[in-house]
Amino acid sequence: MSSEFDWFMVTMPIFAIVVYLIVMIGSMEKQPKFLESEGVKKLTGLVFVGLFGGGILISLYYMILRFIDLLANY
């Protein structure tokens, strides 16, 4: 993928699906029993940290890379 638009077109539908699932499960009057098990809670925590932690690290990498590029062109 060569441009920011390409990344946007790939990540936005994924983000929309994740938000939709969070809202729909969160709005249920009675949540399914499998969501209350210890393994699912641990997996959910790991996925949350993995996605957002990974996103933060990738963003930090590209911010530093862009900063160095701007300094080089100064």
N, C-alpha and C positions, 0 to 999 in steps of 0.2 A: 504494500500500500504506500502510495507516494505522497499523499497529501493529507491535510487535517480533515478534509471533507470525507475521505475514504474511511478514516478511523471513526468519525462521527456516525457515518452510515452503518458501521458494524456494531459499535458499542451502544448506540441509542436504543435499538430494538431489544437488546439484551437487558439494558437498564430498565426499560419500560416493563418487560416481562417480570423481572425481579420485584419491582415496585408493585405491580399488579398482584403478584402472589402474596406479598407482605400485607397489602391492604385487604385482600379477600380473606386470608386466613385470620388476620387480626380482627376483622369485623364479624367473624362467626360467633354466634351466641355461645356455642359449646364447641371447644376445639377438639379435634380428633385425639384419641388416647395415645397414639404413637408419638405425638409431638411432646408428650410429657415425660417420655422415658429419658433416662440419663444419657444414653448413647446419642440420641438425636440432639439433645441440648449441647453435648460436647462437640458433635459434628457441626452444628449450626454456629457455635462459637469459633471453631477453627475456620470454617468457610468465611465468616464475617471478617476475621482477622486476616485471613489470606487474601481476600479480595481487596479490602480497603488498605491493608498494610502493603500489599503488592502494588496497588495503585499509587500510594504515597511514595514508595521507593522509586517506581518508574518515573513519576512526575518530578521527583527531586533530581534524578539522574538527568532528565532532559532539560530541567531548569539550569542546572550547573553547566551542562553542555552548551546550551544557548548563551549563557552568561560568558563563558570562555570564548565562544565564537564572536560575540559582540565586542569583547575586549580585544580580540585579535584584529578585528576590522576597525578599531578605533584608531 
